[in-house]
Amino acid sequence: MAGAHNLLLVLLAAFVCIAGVAVAIRLLHRARKAHGGARFSWLFMVGVSGGAAIWCTHFIAMIAYQPGVPVGYEPVMTALSAMIAMIGCFIAGAVAVEQRLPLSWEVGGLIFGAAVSAMHFTGMAGYVMDGGQHVIVFSPLYAAMAVSIALLLGLAGFTVIKVGTTRAHAIGATALLTVSIVGLHFTAMTAMHDPVLCLSGFVDLGSGLGLAFAVGSMGLLILGTGLASSFLDSSVRKETSARVREIINHDALTGLPNRDWFVREAVNLVSDGVKDTRLAAIVINIDRFRDINNILGHAEGDRVLRTIANRFKSALMPTEIVARTRGDEFAVLRAVFDDMDVPMLIKRLQSAIAMRLETPDGALEVSARFGVALFPDDADDIEALLDNADLAMSRVKNLHNSDVGYYQADLDEVARQRRTMVVELARAIDDDQFELYYQVQKNVQTREIVGYEALVRWRHPERGMVSPMEFIPLAEHSGLIIPLGEHVMRMACRDAAAWPRPYKVAVNVSPVQMLDDSLPRLVEQVLDETGLDPKRLEIEVTESTLVADPDHTVRILKAVRALGVSVAMDDFGTGYSTLASLSLFPFDRIKLDKAFLAEIDRSPQAKAIVQAVLTIGKSLNIPVLAEGVEREDQMTMLHEEGCMEAQGYLLGRPAPSIDLPDVVVPLRLVERAG
């Protein structure tokens, strides 16, 4: 058998087999990562390339076999063998990449081996020797060995593909599958017995030329499939890469570049030699955009932003770049050669933005505020330039006296510090930099302790203690008062729950917190977590909270009180509708503002107000607590007027829970007794 083969053709068969198997494995990896129609397409190419490799290997090797008698090939069986190889490879690949099937890759390998075997013996069934005078008979032992080689090496090859996708895995799998194909062929050829005489009527001594043409065509099919897959893969990668760049660099809503792209382009302008040229960064904020969303809906708000973006594209020159930096803000950059360049650009931008929207309450004119900063006059780098333009825009927006503002270091530095502190404030909440100090509240008549008010302090790692007067307004303006208030309430309830005596703890709630519908749920959750009796918690609200949204505030306060928590009005007497506020909600306590008590020895009016508040409390049966008691004469006056409770420096300064004598001493006594 060995001497009956043309060695060069055998080597060609091996080369075709290796190339075809390598292409099929590469395509199989693509199918493994794909889904739906894309997976089917890759698997189709796996079937074509793998099946063609098996078929070409078989028939090139058959052409290499020279038995010494004329041979021919029956067309139907020959074509059927090619179809079996391709369909078998398709099914093997489809089963292998189906992750929901147990042992999918192993089963796929066995199907591959079975397809190789079926192709070979089907092809040999169409092999005609000596003009149809002989029929081929196979040795069962060698035939079984051949099929076993195909099945076992197919299983091994697919297992290697399953394990990894490195070059070493690809080479190993290619080698195993190639040997499975070649090993089956030559072992099965060895299984051939001496042919037995059998008259056939089919004679085609010229079929070798046709077979050679068919084999060559199949080889081209393998090469074409491999090239097509490489082209498809490259195209997909390029398309994906372009899409990823588009997503990374552009805003999905407007199609404009985003801030990161804008900064990179500006940096490139500077680095390309524009250092001697002044650059203007203009930050644009759409006025009342929140009203557009609230009144007309977010879909209309998105349409307005897209319209403005399209108008910007038309209004700007090629040398001017625009981006959507966030929400309702845009940024424009251009080189400045003349003092009128920026004003003229802003006029074009204003015209692009101007539009009239019809609302149920009338027309809404769309306009914007502009902040301008110049490079290198106002900043040394592009990021700082944008930040300074943003600061100028914020200043103009807050002052409401102009549409355009240029960066001014002395005016905008305060805003920069405020922004920095907001960032640090958010970090402080996460890092637990806040502490609670407690100021004692006592009964005026007996001087007995009735409770403590929790006061938050910020221990900044670099600045030390930061005054609440400084960071509380920032927290309210930035919205950080919500997480800060939750943090404070949780700390206060946890501390109070550990006190040995059941004193009340009062916690201030800001107007911003009162607008949050989840406040009652938060109070209930904190009480459950800390185990504090609801009767020991009191929340304090200011009169301005009631005035802002009376119906909503009253609903929230009723929900809180339903939990068993008491409610106090803080800073009573400082608002414009104090008495009206008392009629809206039956408070459990009134806290008289310290400003009145401070003036009682100098102002008869202040003393009269204190007396009037105490009278109102008595008539409504609401206890009054006087704040800011610092002198004995104030305490005496409150005693004489029948005030029930007081707090202030005279009775005790704010201190951490650990330093409160009436809280700590009993604990120490308990420890000593233990």
VENKABEL-V154311 format. One record per residue. OMEGA is omega as a letter, one per 20 degrees, with the letter a starting at -180 (* if undefined). Layout:
<<OMEGA> <OMEGA>>
//
This chain:
<<a> <a> <a> <a> <r> <a> <a> <r> <r> <r> <r> <r> <r> <r> <r> <a> <a> <a> <a> <r> <r> <r> <a> <r> <r> <r> <r> <r> <r> <r> <a> <a> <a> <r> <r> <a> <r> <r> <r> <a> <r> <r> <r> <r> <r> <r> <a> <a> <a> <r> <r> <r> <a> <a> <a> <r> <a> <a> <r> <r> <r> <r> <r> <a> <a> <a> <r> <r> <r> <r> <r> <a> <r> <a> <a> <a> <r> <r> <r> <r> <r> <r> <r> <a> <a> <a> <r> <r> <r> <a> <r> <r> <a> <r> <a> <a> <r> <a> <a> <r> <r> <r> <a> <a> <r> <r> <r> <r> <r> <r> <r> <r> <r> <r> <r> <a> <a> <r> <a> <a> <r> <r> <r> <r> <r> <a> <a> <a> <r> <r> <r> <a> <a> <r> <a> <r> <a> <r> <a> <a> <a> <r> <r> <r> <a> <a> <r> <r> <a> <a> <a> <r> <r> <r> <a> <a> <r> <r> <r> <r> <a> <a> <a> <a> <a> <r> <a> <r> <a> <r> <r> <a> <r> <a> <a> <a> <r> <r> <r> <a> <a> <a> <r> <a> <a> <r> <r> <r> <r> <a> <a> <r> <r> <a> <a> <a> <r> <a> <a> <r> <a> <r> <r> <a> <r> <a> <r> <r> <r> <r> <r> <r> <a> <r> <r> <r> <r> <r> <r> <r> <r> <a> <r> <r> <r> <r> <r> <a> <r> <r> <r> <a> <r> <r> <r> <r> <r> <r> <r> <r> <r> <r> <r> <r> <r> <a> <a> <a> <a> <r> <a> <a> <a> <a> <r> <r> <r> <a> <a> <r> <a> <a> <a> <r> <r> <r> <r> <r> <a> <a> <a> <r> <r> <a> <a> <a> <r> <r> <r> <r> <a> <r> <a> <r> <a> <a> <r> <a> <r> <r> <r> <r> <a> <a> <a> <r> <a> <r> <r> <r> <r> <r> <r> <r> <r> <r> <r> <r> <r> <r> <r> <a> <a> <a> <a> <r> <a> <a> <r> <a> <a> <r> <r> <a> <r> <r> <a> <a> <r> <r> <r> <r> <r> <r> <a> <r> <a> <a> <a> <a> <a> <r> <r> <r> <r> <r> <r> <r> <r> <r> <r> <a> <a> <r> <a> <r> <r> <r> <r> <a> <a> <a> <r> <a> <r> <r> <a> <r> <a> <r> <a> <r> <a> <r> <j> <a> <a> <a> <r> <r> <a> <r> <r> <r> <r> <r> <a> <r> <r> <r> <r> <r> <a> <r> <r> <a> <a> <a> <r> <a> <a> <r> <a> <r> <r> <a> <r> <a> <a> <a> <a> <r> <r> <r> <r> <r> <r> <r> <r> <a> <r> <r> <r> <r> <r> <r> <a> <r> <a> <a> <r> <r> <a> <r> <r> <r> <a> <r> <a> <r> <a> <r> <a> <a> <a> <a> <r> <r> <r> <r> <r> <r> <r> <a> <a> <r> <r> <r> <a> <a> <a> <a> <a> <a> <r> <a> <r> <r> <a> <a> <r> <r> <r> <r> <r> <a> <a> <a> <a> <r> <r> <r> <r> <r> <r> <r> <a> <a> <a> <r> <a> <a> <r> <r> <a> <r> <a> <r> <a> <r> <a> <r> <r> <r> <a> <a> <r> <r> <a> <r> <r> <r> <a> <r> <a> <a> <a> <a> <r> <r> <r> <r> <r> <a> <a> <r> <r> <a> <a> <a> <a> <r> <a> <a> <a> <r> <r> <r> <a> <r> <r> <a> <a> <r> <r> <a> <a> <a> <a> <a> <a> <a> <a> <r> <r> <a> <r> <r> <r> <a> <r> <r> <a> <a> <r> <a> <a> <r> <a> <r> <a> <r> <a> <a> <a> <a> <a> <a> <r> <r> <r> <r> <a> <a> <a> <a> <r> <r> <r> <r> <a> <a> <a> <a> <a> <a> <a> <a> <a> <a> <a> <a> <r> <a> <r> <r> <r> <r> <r> <a> <a> <a> <r> <r> <r> <r> <r> <a> <r> <a> <r> <r> <r> <r> <a> <r> <r> <r> <a> <a> <a> <a> <r> <r> <r> <a> <r> <r> <a> <a> <r> <r> <a> <a> <a> <r> <a> <a> <r> <a> <r> <r> <r> <a> <r> <a> <a> <a> <r> <a> <a> <r> <a> <a> <r> <r> <r> <r> <r> <r> <a> <r> <r> <*>>
//
